[in-house]
Amino acid sequence: MKYLLILLLLLNLLFSKSVTKTECQNLKGNFIFAGGECLEYAAFDGEKKDKLIVIIHGAWKEGTNTLARYKPFAESLNLDTDITTVAIALPGYSKSSTNKLTALTNKNAPKYMSVTKEYIEFLTKVLEKFKQKYKAKELSVIAHSAGAMATATILGYKPHLIKNALLAGGRYVAKSNNKNLLFASKFLDKIPKDTNIILVYGTKDNISKPKETIEFYKMAKSKGLNVLLVEVKGHKHVDLDMSQEAVDAFEKLLEKN
C-alpha cells in the first residue's frame, strides 16, 4: 500500500499543472526547473561539448505533447551536427508545469503572450539555465511561430546569450503602440552585429504571412545585422522550422562557426 501511494503521488506530480522546484527535481525523466516552471525536455548529447542547440516550439493546442513531434527533429539535428541538442516543452505542453504561465493558446492568455515582458524574461532564464547546465559557450536556437517571436526579441533583450538563431514563421514587427508587447523590432539596435540570424518564411503561410518576415529582414539588414532570408516555396505554417531549406541553412551556418 505504501508503494502504491508513492506511485500515485508521483503520477499526480507528473501530470499536475503546478510543480514545485523540489517536486520537479524528483520527477523521473528529463525535467528542469527554470524561470519558475518545471519543464519537460528531450536531450541528445553530442561530442562538441562547448556548443548547444535548443529547439523552441510555437503555439499548439493546450496540453499537446509537443515533444512527441520535436524529439525526432532534435535527434536528427544532433546526428547531423554532433552538437548536444535539446527540445523543450513550454508551460502547458507535454508534461511541463503551468505554475505562473499558461499554455500559449489558453483562453485566458493575452494576445501575443510570447512577447510579453513576463514571457520574455521567463524564456531568457530558461535558455540561461540550459546553457549553464551543459556548460555551453555557444548557444544556437531554432524556434517556430510564437517561439520564434520570443527568441527574436531575446536577441536584443539579452545580447550575446544566443549566437545563432533560426526563426521560422514568427511575427517580429510591432503593429501597435502597446508598450507591454516586446516585439523584436523594438530591440534591433541592441542585437550584436556578430549574432547570426536566419529568417524563414513559407510562401503559403497564412498565419505568419511572408511580408511580415520580409519586412523584418529589411529592417535588420538596414541596421547592419548578419541576417539571411530563406524562402520555402509552397510551405504552410506547420513544421516550417523542420523544412529541408531551413535545416540546410542552419547546418551550413553551424559548419562555418
C-alpha positions in Angstrom: 0.0 0.0 0.0 2.9 2.4 0.8 4.5 1.9 -2.6 1.1 2.3 -4.3 0.6 5.7 -2.5 4.1 6.8 -3.6 3.4 5.8 -7.2 0.1 7.7 -7.2 1.8 10.7 -5.7 4.5 10.7 -8.4 1.9 10.3 -11.1 -0.1 13.2 -9.7 3.0 15.3 -9.7 3.9 14.3 -13.2 0.6 15.4 -14.7 -0.2 18.3 -12.3 -0.3 21.8 -13.6 1.7 23.2 -10.6 5.0 21.7 -9.7 7.5 23.0 -7.1 11.2 23.0 -7.6 11.7 20.1 -5.2 9.0 18.1 -6.9 10.4 18.8 -10.3 13.9 17.6 -9.2 12.3 14.3 -8.0 10.5 13.5 -11.2 11.7 10.7 -13.4 12.7 11.6 -16.9 14.1 14.9 -18.3 12.8 17.8 -16.3 14.4 21.1 -15.4 13.2 23.9 -13.1 13.8 27.2 -14.7 12.0 30.6 -14.8 9.6 29.3 -12.1 8.4 26.4 -14.2 9.1 22.7 -14.3 9.8 21.9 -18.0 10.0 18.6 -19.7 12.6 18.3 -22.4 14.3 15.8 -24.7 18.1 15.9 -25.0 20.7 14.2 -27.2 24.3 14.6 -26.3 27.0 15.5 -28.8 30.8 15.5 -28.8 31.1 19.2 -29.2 30.6 20.0 -25.5 31.1 23.8 -25.8 28.1 24.2 -28.0 24.4 23.7 -27.6 21.3 23.7 -29.8 17.9 24.4 -28.2 14.6 23.9 -30.1 11.6 26.1 -29.1 8.1 25.2 -30.4 5.2 27.6 -31.0 1.6 27.8 -30.0 -0.2 24.5 -30.1 -3.5 23.4 -28.6 -3.1 23.4 -24.8 -1.8 20.1 -23.5 -0.3 19.0 -26.8 2.6 16.6 -26.5 5.0 18.8 -28.4 8.0 16.7 -27.5 6.5 13.7 -29.4 6.8 16.0 -32.5 10.1 17.6 -31.8 12.1 14.8 -30.2 12.8 13.1 -33.6 13.8 16.5 -35.0 16.2 17.1 -32.1 17.8 13.7 -32.6 18.2 14.3 -36.3 19.9 17.6 -35.7 22.2 16.0 -33.1 23.2 13.3 -35.5 23.9 15.8 -38.3 25.9 18.3 -36.2 27.3 16.2 -33.3 26.2 19.1 -31.1 24.1 18.5 -28.0 20.5 19.3 -28.9 17.6 19.9 -26.6 13.9 20.3 -27.4 11.9 21.9 -24.7 8.2 21.8 -23.9 6.9 25.2 -22.9 4.5 25.6 -20.0 1.2 23.9 -20.6 2.6 21.4 -23.2 3.8 17.8 -22.8 4.3 17.3 -19.0 5.6 20.9 -18.3 4.0 22.8 -15.5 1.9 26.0 -15.5 3.0 27.4 -12.2 3.0 31.1 -13.4 2.4 30.8 -17.1 -0.4 29.2 -19.1 -0.1 27.5 -22.4 0.2 29.9 -25.3 -3.3 29.1 -26.5 -5.0 29.2 -23.2 -8.3 31.0 -23.4 -7.2 33.5 -20.7 -3.8 34.1 -22.3 -3.2 37.6 -23.7 -2.8 38.0 -27.4 0.9 37.6 -28.4 1.7 36.3 -24.9 5.1 35.1 -26.1 6.3 38.7 -26.4 5.0 40.0 -23.1 7.7 41.0 -20.7 6.9 38.2 -18.3 7.3 35.6 -21.0 10.4 37.1 -22.5 12.0 37.1 -19.0 10.9 33.5 -18.4 12.3 32.2 -21.7 15.5 34.1 -21.1 16.0 32.4 -17.8 15.3 29.0 -19.4 17.9 29.5 -22.1 20.4 30.7 -19.5 19.7 27.6 -17.3 20.2 25.2 -20.2 23.4 27.0 -21.3 24.7 26.7 -17.8 23.6 23.1 -17.4 25.5 22.0 -20.5 28.4 24.4 -19.9 28.0 25.7 -23.4 29.9 28.7 -24.6 27.9 29.0 -27.8 24.1 28.7 -27.9 22.1 28.2 -31.1 18.3 28.3 -31.1 15.8 27.0 -33.6 12.4 28.5 -32.9 9.0 28.4 -34.6 6.0 30.7 -34.6 5.4 32.2 -31.1 8.7 30.7 -30.0 10.4 32.5 -32.9 8.8 35.7 -31.8 10.1 35.4 -28.3 13.6 34.3 -29.4 13.9 37.2 -31.9 13.2 39.6 -29.0 15.7 37.9 -26.7 18.5 38.5 -29.3 18.3 42.2 -28.3 16.8 41.9 -24.8 19.7 39.7 -23.6 22.6 40.4 -26.0 25.2 37.7 -26.5 23.0 35.0 -24.9 22.3 33.5 -28.3 24.9 33.2 -31.0 22.9 31.6 -33.9 19.1 31.8 -34.3 16.9 30.3 -36.9 13.5 31.9 -36.7 10.6 30.4 -38.7 7.1 31.7 -39.1 7.1 34.4 -36.5 5.9 38.0 -36.2 8.6 40.4 -35.3 7.3 44.0 -36.1 5.2 45.9 -33.6 1.8 46.8 -35.2 0.5 48.8 -32.2 1.7 51.1 -29.5 1.1 48.6 -26.8 4.2 49.1 -24.6 3.6 45.7 -22.9 4.4 43.8 -26.0 8.1 43.5 -26.7 8.3 42.8 -30.4 11.8 42.2 -31.8 11.6 45.4 -33.9 11.9 47.4 -30.7 15.3 45.8 -29.9 17.0 45.8 -33.3 19.6 48.4 -32.1 20.6 46.1 -29.2 21.3 43.0 -31.2 25.0 42.3 -31.5 26.4 42.6 -35.0 28.1 39.2 -34.7 24.8 37.4 -33.9 23.8 35.2 -36.9 20.1 35.2 -37.8 18.2 33.1 -40.3 14.7 34.2 -41.1 12.5 31.5 -42.7 9.1 32.0 -44.3 6.8 29.8 -46.2 5.1 31.2 -49.4 1.8 29.6 -48.3 1.9 30.5 -44.7 -1.4 32.2 -43.8 -0.6 32.6 -40.1 2.7 34.5 -40.4 2.5 35.9 -43.8 5.7 36.2 -45.9 5.5 40.0 -46.0 5.9 40.2 -42.2 9.2 38.2 -42.3 10.5 40.1 -45.3 9.7 43.4 -43.6 11.7 42.4 -40.5 14.5 41.2 -42.7 14.8 44.5 -44.4 14.8 46.3 -41.1 17.5 44.0 -39.7 19.6 44.5 -42.9 19.3 48.3 -42.6 20.8 48.0 -39.1 23.8 46.1 -40.4 22.8 42.8 -38.8 24.1 39.5 -40.1 20.7 38.1 -41.3 19.8 35.6 -44.0 16.4 35.3 -45.6 15.2 31.8 -46.6 12.1 31.2 -48.7 10.4 27.8 -48.6 8.2 27.6 -51.6 4.8 26.0 -51.2 5.2 25.6 -47.5 2.5 26.4 -44.9 3.0 27.4 -41.3 3.2 24.0 -39.6 6.7 22.4 -39.4 8.2 25.3 -41.3 11.2 25.1 -38.9 11.7 21.5 -39.9 11.7 22.2 -43.7 14.7 21.0 -45.6 15.5 24.5 -46.7 15.6 25.7 -43.1 17.6 22.8 -41.8 20.2 23.1 -44.7 20.7 26.8 -44.0 21.0 26.2 -40.2 23.5 23.4 -40.6 25.5 25.3 -43.2 25.7 28.2 -40.7 27.0 26.0 -37.9 29.7 24.5 -40.2 31.1 28.0 -40.7 31.5 28.5 -36.9 
